[in-house]
Amino acid sequence: MIPTETFGRTGHRSTRAIFGAAAFSSVTQAEADRTVELLLHFGVNHIDTAASYGDSELRLGPWMERHRADFFLATKTGERTYQAAYDQIRRSLERLRVDQVDLIQLHNLVDPAEWETALGPGGALEAAIRAREEGLVRFIGVTGHGTTVAAMHTRSLERFDFDAVLLPYNYPMMQNPSYAADFEELVALCDQRRVAVQTIKAITRAPWGDQPQTAATWYEPLRDPGAIDRAVHWVLGRPGMFLNTVGDIAVLPLVLDAAARFRERPSEEMMREIAEQHSLEPLFV
């Protein structure tokens, strides 16, 4: 079984591997059903989806009708203005077939102009707060990609007391001194405020480049089981980190299996070896 840890200040004991339901963007209901059975097998009790993840919310809906109590359920709105965000939150609940989600997140809030809109008067944050007041959501978070996201999340936490953040964290990304410094500053603040830290892109090998895409992920994932083990264990080896899995249901079993067998963090030498053997590259530069 995958180990659990308290998810920030929410009080929920979440599995440290969170199912990233972007993997359900374009799968059949039968494929989704088999995947949820796999999640239950590994004890995964936390699901992270988004309004923009294709059919993901629709694929989760039938399971939420029957198993809502078994999962901490998170979704996201990518809208930046109040009414559009509020309407999208209500629509997500309908698609998920639930009365409430545990966590609503402002999705990919990195662009400075969008940040000002979303967190300003008449912005998406006000919609999330209204949804919380109405009992439609319990907690509010913020997510993002790119090399500036850690610094932007720190800025977001200075504006509002978010309950969770989500951002990239993997070995090649942390070789960028500027990103690593911003990441450490953010994590220190999150530790101080008991804000949950969710990480993404753990098993990224490199951007796709010109080669044909052979996985549902928008980056080229690691496929070698040994390399995936080390990449996953490197993330889980840092206390307090939650790992959002992978956007491809075919690769997912390897990630879940690695998380279930986690014991200790690989050494720096071991990670350098994997980086050289598999030509790891940062997804964001």
WOQUI-V46581 format. One line per field, one symbol per residue. psi: psi as a letter, one per 40 degrees, with the letter a starting at -180 (. if undefined). burial: b if it has 9 or more other ideal C-beta (glycine too) atoms within 8 Angstrom, else e. A space follows every 50 residues. Layout:
psi->???
burial->???
//
This chain:
psi->ihiiihgbedehgiiehhhhedeedfiidddddddddddddeehfhhhai defbedddddddddddfdeehhhiaiheieicdddddddddddddefiei idhhihhfgdhdddddddeaheiddddddddddeedidihaiiiiieedd dddddddddigieiihiihidddeehddddddddddddddddefhhhhii fdfhdiidbeiiheieieihiidhdddddddddddeehiehhhhcifhed ddddddddddehdihiiddddddddddefhihdh.
burial->ebbebebbebebebbbbbbbbbbbbebeeebbbebbebbbebebbbbbbb bebebbbebbbbbbeebbeebbbbbbbbbbbbebbbbbbbbbbebbebeb bbbbbbbebbeeebbebbbeeebbbbbbbbbbeeebbebbbbbbbeeebb bbbbbbbeeeebbbbbbbbbbbbbebeebbebbebbbebbeebebbbbbb bbbbbbebeeeeeebbbebbbbeeeebbbbbbbbbbbeeebbbbbbbbbe bbebbbbbbbebeeebeeebbeebbeebebeebbe
//
